[in-house]
Amino acid sequence: MRPGPRNLITDVPGLSVGQASDARLKSGVSVVVGDAPMVAGVHIMGGAPGTRETDLLRPDASVQRVDALVLSGGSAFGLGAADGVVEALRADGRGFDAAGHRVPIVPAAILFDLANGGEKGWATSPYPALGRAAYDARGGDVELGTAGAGTGALVAGLKGGIGSASIQLGSGATIGALVAVNALGSVTNSDVGHFWSAPWEMDGEFGDGGVFAGRAPQAMTKLGSASNTTIAVVATDIALDKAQATRVAIAAHDGMARAIVPAHTPMDGDLVFAASTGRRAVSEDEALLLGHHAASCLARAIARAIYCATPAEGDVSPTWQVRFGAT
């Protein structure tokens, strides 16, 4: 097994990603779009989530497929990003057929980035326009670090960001992850900057720093902070139904626990969407280990988000590269 050609979620056939950022706002939107409607599931383990249309992803709900999945900054305001994506999908003739009308299905999740030093005094919410811009910018390339929904993200002691990674199985099937990392906890050992994700790193994708074995992981947090949440999409071309996709989303949360210390706190809204483009039949062995591979991919994507973050005017925390890159 090795990363896909891009080492991005867009290595999964049938997916594209669009992103839009506002540097003054220090916020943005990322959207995962299926070339055709996708099967999807969701699992939430944080205590402070912000979501839209996640109930319809239950295995017993009537709607079977979604057109896109949105990750956004902006706290509750960011849920409006899905409005822009819905409008764009409708203009493209996409959506669930309801009484002769096309209704795009776009679940969304948000993170809190209102306290990151950006200009937040808007008269009209910028998020619907950012959602539309992200959809219009979709393609195979995904900018990592300070971009999209990760533009204004923070973790304990460092800037957060948007990360992605992929893995190709021996059968040719692909699994990918996209994640906006804004965690209460830390993604590195605070003394030397080694990533907790290091055991799962592939091909030096976040610095090849090796595993720090000096002591057990210590819980470094944004103390007293309510401005957190890590939100992610894991995806595969292996055909899944909604129940199987939900099971993958549940297992993928292990990737957050491998990469963030602590994870899933009462002040995080940690959420994972799982999506399937359904282009490959699943084997028994793949079904057994799919959740594990999704979790490992997500752990790598979380580290890449922080590793790739870049400095910007008005930052309230340093980037990993500024603090540790020269050491």
N, C-alpha and C positions, 0 to 999 in steps of 0.2 A: 504494500500500500504506500501511496505517496500523494502529495498534494496534486490537485488538478492543474491544468496548464496556466491558469491565472492565479491559483490559490485564492479564489474568491467564490462567493455563493453563486455567481453567474457561470461557474463551471457546470452547474446543474442544467442540463438541456431543458429549454422551455422557459427559462427565467431571465428577466432583465431587472436592473436596479437603477432608479433615478434618485438624485439628491439635489437639494437646494439649501443654500446657507445665506444668512444675513450677518455680516461681520459686526455691524453696529449693534444689532440685537443680541449677538452672541448666541444664536440659536439656529435651528434648521430642521429639515424634514428628510427622511429617507423612505423610499417606497419600493417594495418588491412586487413586480407585476408578472403574472403568468401570461405566456403567449395565448393560452387557453385557460378557462377556469380551472382552479386548483382545488383539490381536497385539502382541508386544513383542520388542525386541532389547536388547542391552547391549554396551557397550565400556568397558574399563578401561585407563587410561593411567598412573595413579599406581602407585608402587612399593610401597604399603602399604595395600591394600584390605581391607575387611571386608564380606563378602557372605553372602547366603543364597539358594539356588535360582537362581543365575545360570547354571549349566550347562544347565538345561533351556531356556534362551533361545537356545541354539545353533540355527542353521537346520536341522541334521540331527536334532535331538532330537524325541521323539514328541509331547510336549504342545505344542499349537499356540497356546493363548491363556492369558492370566493374568486373574485377577479384580481384583488391586490391586497397587500398587507402594509400598513403604515406604521412607522416609528417616528415620533416627533418629540422635540423639545416643547417648552411652553406651558408645562403643567396642564390644567384643564383647558386653557385656551388652545393648546396644541391639538386637541381633539378635532378642532375645526379644519385641520390639514386634510382630513379625510373628505371634507366637503369639496375641496378643490380637485381631489383625485376622482371622486364620484362624478363630478361634472365633466371631467376630461374623458373618463371611460364612457359615459353616456354619449358624448359627442362622437366617440369612435364606434358607437353601436354595440357596446358591451353591456352585459348585465343580465340579471335573472328576469325571465319572462313572466310578468305578473299582469294578467288581464289586458294583454296587448301593450304593456309598457315595459321598457327596459330599465331595470333597477340594479345598478352595479352594487355588488356586495364587497364592502371594504372594511374589515375589522381594523382597529387601530389601538395603539398603546402610547402613552406619553411618559416623559420623565420631567422632573422639576429642575429647571435651569434659570429660574427668575432671579436668583441671588448671586449671579456670576460676574457682575460688573457691567453687563450690557445695558443698552438703552431700552427700557421697557415701558416708556410712557406713551404708548400708541393710543390714538383715538379710535382706530378701527383695527381689529386683530389682523396681523399679517399672515396668519397661518393658512387660511384657505388659499391665498395666492402662492405661498411657499409650497403647499401641496400640489397645486397645479404645475408650478415650475419644476418640481421634482419629477412628476409624471412625464412632462414634456422632455426632460433630460435623460430619460431612461436609456440604458444600453448595457454593454458587457463590462465596461470599466467601472470600477468603484474606487473613489478616492478614500483613503483611510486616514484616521487621525482626526484632525480638526475640520470636520465636514459633516454635512447632513444633520441628522438628529444628534450627532456627537459634537457639534460645533462648540457648544458651551458647556459640555459635560465636565464634571469634576469627580475625582475619587479622593480618598484620604491622602493628603499631601501632594497631589499631582493633578495635572489636567487629565481628564478622561478623553473620550473620543468615540469614533465609529470604527469597528474592526470587522474583518471578514477572513474566512479561511475555508479550504475545501479538502476533501480526501477522495481518492478513487480506489474502490475496492478491486480485488483481483478479478471479479466478474465483469468489470467495466462500469458498474454502477457508481454514482457520484453522490456525495453528501456535502452540503455547504452550510455555512453559518454567517449571519450578519447580525451585529450587536452594537447597541449604543450603551456605553459604559459610564454610569454616573453614580457609582456605588457609595454607600456609607463607609464601606470597608476599604481595605488596601488591596492592590494587585501585586505589590512587591514587598520584599523585606525592606523595611524603612531605612536600614543602615547602609546597604550596599546596592539596592535596586534590583536584586534578582527577582524574577517573576515566579510567583507560586505555580504558574502554568508550565514551568521549565521541563518537567518530565514528559510533556506531550509535544514539545517543540519539534518542528520538521524543517530541515534544510536552513537552519539559522534565521528563521523568519522573524524572530524578535531578539536578535543580537547574540544568540548562542552563548548565553551567559552561564549555562550549566546550572546544576541543582545546588542551592545553598543548604548545607547540612549543619550549620553552626548551632541552630536551636530550633525548637518547634515554632510554627507560625504564631506570631503575636498579633493580637487584634488591635490594629491601629484604625481609628475611625475619625470621621468628621464629627467631633463631639458636639452634642446638642443640636445637630443639624437635622432638619426635616426635608432637606433638598436632595433627595436621592432617587435611585431606581436604575436597574439594568434591564433593558428590554431587548429581545432577540427574536430572530427568525432562523430556524433550522429547516433545511429543505433537501429533498432528494428526488431523483427521477424514478425511484422504485415505487410501484403502484401500491398505495395504501388506501384503506377506507378511513372514515372519520375516527373510529375507535382506535385503529392502529396509529393514526397520526397523533391522537391525544396521548397515547402511550409513549410515543417518541418525544413529545413535548415534556412529559413528566420526567423521563430518563435524562433528557438533555439538561435539566436543572443541575445534575451532577457536575456539569462543566462549570457552572457558576461557582459551586462549592470548591472545585479544584483550583479556581483562578482568583477568587475574592475571599478575603478573610476580614470580618465575618460576612457571610452571605445570608440572604433571606431574612433580614431583620424586620422588626415591626415598623421601621421607618424607611424601608425600601419597598418599591412596588414591583419586585422582580417577576418577570413574565417571559414565557417562551411560546411563540407560535411555531407550529410544525406544518410544513406544506409538502405536498407531493404533486409532481407534474404527471405522474402515472405512465411514463414512457417505457418502463421495464417491468417485467414480472419479478416478483420477489421469491427468492429461494428460502428454504427453511433456515439455513444457516444465517442468511442475511437478516431475516426477521428477528432471529435471536439476538444478534449483536448490533442491530441498527441503532438502538438507543445509546449504547456505549460509544459507537463511532460519532454520533451526533454530539454527545457530551464532550468528547475529546476535541472535536472540531470547534465547539463553542469555547472551550478553555483557551485554545490557541488564538481564536479571534479576539477574545477579551484582551490578551496580552498585546496583540498587534495594534489594537485601538490606542493603547497608552503609549506603546513604543513609537507610533507614527505621529503622535500629536505634535503640533507646531505652535510656537509662541505667537501671541497677538497682543495688540495694544489693549491695556486695561485688564490683563489677566490677573486673577487673584491667587493663582497657584502656578508653579513652574511646570514645564514639560519634563517627561522622563529624560529626554535627550539633553536638556539643559542641566538637570540635576545629576544625572548618572552617566550620560553618554560618553564623557571624556575619561571616565574612571576605568 
